[in-house]
Amino acid sequence: MAEDEALIALSLGDLLEAGGYEVALALDGADALDAARRLGDGFACW
């Protein structure tokens, strides 16, 4: 999940994980692109 507000990112990440999702947090666009490359086929974008 890409979100530049750390508190929001952590809160939403916790909610998604509680719902059974595996979450990778990114605090900016560059981190999000790195995570997408690293996760490959395991990456989902909604």
Secondary structure as GFF3:
##gff-version 3
##sequence-region A 1 46
A	DSSP	alpha_helix	6	18	.	.	.	ID=ss1
A	DSSP	alpha_helix	29	39	.	.	.	ID=ss2
A	DSSP	three_ten_helix	40	42	.	.	.	ID=ss3
###
